[in-house]
Amino acid sequence: MTLVMGATIPLAVFFATRRFFKMDVSNAAALAAHYGSVSAVTFMACMAFLDRQGVGYENYMPAIMAAMEIPAIFVAMLLAKRFKKDSSMSLGASIHEVLSGKSLILLMTGIVAGAVATMDSREPIKPFLITPSYGVLMLFL
């Protein structure tokens, strides 16, 4: 259900902003992706809160959060490709271009890398990627 909502929200935002606010395709698609996507900052704040309270959660939750980004990004990029004025691409060609785009490939590669990583393999990168994320979170909020 969550993945369906992740795809439905961008559709609603895209068509509403195009109709009611007369936004161009690029801005409407960007706004659709934004409202359809999951807030990584809120997710990180929630994880930090649970850690501080000593509440356990499954290790795969970051992968679930990343997977929830895919429908919003996919739908928004597909809408942008399909509704561009100079677009004469077929639906199949548009889908292929979106699926082979850098953002989705990096997101899916990150999910796969996280799935095969062990706790021991995380230790060398912890000071560079994991620990600083809390500082960045504080600056962002």
N, C-alpha and C positions, 0 to 999 in steps of 0.2 A: 504494500500500500504506500509506503514511504517513497519508493522509487517512482510509482505512478504520480504521486503528488509532485515529486521533483521534476517530472516532465510536464505536468498539467499547469503548474504555476507559471512557468515561463511562457507557455502558450497564451494564457489569460493576460499576462502583463504585456506581452508583445502586441496583441491585437487591441487591447484597451488603450495603450499609449499611442498606437498608430491612429486609432479612431478618435479618441477624445482629446488627446493633446497634440495631434498632428505631428508626431515625432518622425524623423527620418528613420530609415531601416536600421542603420548602424546603431543609433542611440537607443531605439526601441529594443533591439536585440541585446545590447549591453545591459540595459536595465532589466530585461527578462532574465538574463543569466544571473545577475546580481540577486534578484528577489527569489529565484529558484534555487540558488545555491545555499549550502549550509555555512553557518558562520564558524570558521575555524577558530577565531579568537574566543568566541563564546564556548566552544568545545574545549579549548585549552584551559580556559578559566574554570570550567566545570571539573576537568581532570585535576587541576591544581587544588581545587576545593576538596574533592574527594580524597586526594592524597593527604592533604593536611588533616582531614577528619579521620583518616585511617580506614576509609571505606574502600574495599576492594572492588575491582571491576575487571572484566576480561581484557586480555592483552590485545585482542584483535579489534577493539573499539576504534582506534585511529583508522584502520582499514575500512571499517563500516562507514565512518565519516567521509573518507575519500571516495568510496563507492557511491555515496549519496550525491557527490558533486557531478558525477558523470551524466545523469539525465539532463540536468539543467544546462550544462555546458553544451552537450550534444544538441539539444533542442534549440537553444539560442543560436548556435553556430549554423545549424541547418536552416533556421528561419532567415538569418542574415544572408546566407547563400541563395536561398530560393526567391527572396523578395527584392534582391538588388535589381535596379533598373536595367542594367546591362547584362543580366544573367540569362543565358540561354541554355544553361546546363540542365540535363535531365535529372530527375529525382535520384536515380541510381548513382550518377556521377557526383551529385552533391553529397550524398551519404558517404561515398568513398572518400571524397576530399575531406569531409569532416572527421571521419574515423581515422584517417591517416595524418591528421593535423598534429602539430607538436604538443599542444596542451593535453589532448586526450591520451596520446602515446606516453607522455611523461607521467601522467596521473596513473595510468594502468601499469606502467613499468614500476612505479613506486610501490604500488600495491603488491606486485609480484615480488619485488625485492624485500619488502617487509614480511611477506609470507615465508620466504626461504631463510631469512635472517634468524640467527639464534641470539640469545642474551649475551653470549661471549663475543659474538661479532659486533655487537652494539657498543661495547666498552671503548674501543679505540676512537669512535666518532662522537662519543657522548660529550666531551668537552667542547666540541665544535658545533654540534647541531642540537643536541637535546638540552643541555644546561642553559645555553644562551636564549633559548626560546622563551623562558620565563621572564628574562629581562626585557626582551622585545615585547612580550605581552604587556608588561607593566608600562612601557613607554607608549604602546598603542592605546591602552585604555586611558 
